[in-house]
């Protein structure tokens, strides 16, 4: 299959050098490099699992974000006003 890709210049030089050393075409060297990369990416790796933690019951309902933001903003304004007294 024919396609166009932009390869970083330093990778292109490295790929051309590898093709010349192995005595194969650029296309073959590119396919080998891609195959090796994909094989390494999928061998012996387990899916990443993000740990989760129980945070308890929320103090306020979290299903209405704007209402929650209003309540928190009102509480902060009230706290700042109480510090002035």
KAVENHU-V357216 format. One record per residue. N is the residue number from 1. OMEGA is omega as a letter, one per 40 degrees, with the letter a starting at -180 (999 if undefined). D_LAST is the distance of its C-alpha to the last C-alpha in Angstrom with 1 decimal. Layout:
n = <N;N>
omega = <OMEGA;OMEGA>
d_last = <D_LAST;D_LAST>
//
This chain:
n = <1;2;3;4;5;6;7;8;9;10;11;12;13;14;15;16;17;18;19;20;21;22;23;24;25;26;27;28;29;30;31;32;33;34;35;36;37;38;39;40;41;42;43;44;45;46;47;48;49;50;51;52;53;54;55;56;57;58;59;60;61;62;63;64;65;66;67;68;69;70;71;72;73;74;75;76;77;78;79;80;81;82;83;84;85>
omega = <a;i;i;i;i;a;i;a;a;i;i;i;a;i;i;i;i;i;a;a;a;a;i;i;i;i;i;i;i;i;i;a;i;a;i;a;i;i;i;a;a;a;i;i;i;i;i;i;i;a;i;a;i;a;i;a;i;a;i;i;a;a;i;a;a;i;i;i;i;a;a;i;i;i;a;i;i;i;i;i;i;i;a;a;999>
d_last = <76.0;75.2;71.7;69.9;67.1;65.4;65.9;64.1;66.7;66.5;67.0;69.9;71.6;71.2;72.5;75.5;76.3;76.2;78.5;80.9;80.9;81.6;84.1;82.5;81.3;77.8;77.3;78.4;76.2;73.2;74.0;74.4;71.0;69.2;71.0;70.1;66.4;66.3;68.1;65.8;62.7;64.0;65.7;64.0;60.5;58.5;55.9;52.4;50.2;46.5;45.1;42.8;40.2;38.9;35.2;34.8;33.7;31.0;27.7;28.0;31.1;32.1;34.8;32.7;31.1;29.4;27.9;26.5;25.1;23.4;21.8;20.7;19.3;17.4;16.0;15.0;13.3;11.3;10.5;9.5;7.2;5.6;5.5;3.8;0.0>
//
